[in-house]
């Protein structure tokens, strides 16, 4: 069996790069899998198995792309949030080719944006054409059940970042911190000066009270969408001795830095997920009915405290309460891993 993996790969996003690594390692251990092909924007990935081949978009001709597709037995879109603004013509053409050649097309561990009735018919065809739609959160699952009938196979499972928990074992935070000394903050590259000033002022509360060091930790790096574009604005409002601007090349470097923190603030979903896996108390910065809220609600860990709206003031007392009361959600993490494996295993189901 040859597998083709597609998704938001090769863009230097920690979440997508992590679950690409997880999927590759998982499939490489399967005897029935001969080759793993990966379509990506850039190829900067380390090779962990001889079974994998990466194909960067800028070096992939239409003929070569077609050749790889025809060599594949199962095409998979792995992870991420599918927010399809227009009719996904290229994906529909690909699915038509897959159907015509008798191959399988699967969505693995994805999240869905809500759809109104006008969008349903236009956008939902790509999901109805799929042989498997494995969703990562309850809200996405309900959207699928209510608006995407009939999907051939639809299931709810864990986020792909949980697929192999052994990956994180060297970085797990064993002992709970006694003070909020090291705080990581992951903003977004497109945030502007106003938010930089606001969050700088909010984080100064911890600098004044605890002499905290603010670790500006981008969850998206690279040239175009580097979250440090915003962090450079934020750091102007912090004392030079009380911040550190980080960068990384491999996702493991991000994980290692995050594991050393006492607290984390994040606007990137997988920074919050990774904080839980590592046992670091965290707060998500996001609006209502977003993927971060869906995850925090699913975790059932202080959901009434662990979500802040954009530009909502940070109350030191609330953060201290989270810091004191937070317990790593071990059972939840194990269940996410278990259900992620179940979802991925459906790829090998006959019929």
Secondary structure by P-SEA (a helix, b strand, c coil): cbbbbbcccccccaaaaaaaaaaaaaaaacccccbbbbbccccccccccccbbbbbcccccaaaaaaaaaaccbbbbccccccccccaaaaaaaaaaaaaabbbbbbcbbbbcccccccccccccccccccbbbbccaaaaaaaacccccccbbbbbccccccccccccccccccccccccbbbbbbbccccaaaaaaaaaaaaaaaaaccbbbbbccccccccccaaaaaaaaacccccccbbbbbbccaaaaaaaaaaccbbbbccaaaaaaaaaaccccccccccccaaaaaaaaaccccccccccccccccaaaaaaaaaccccaaaaaaaaaaaaaaaaacccccc
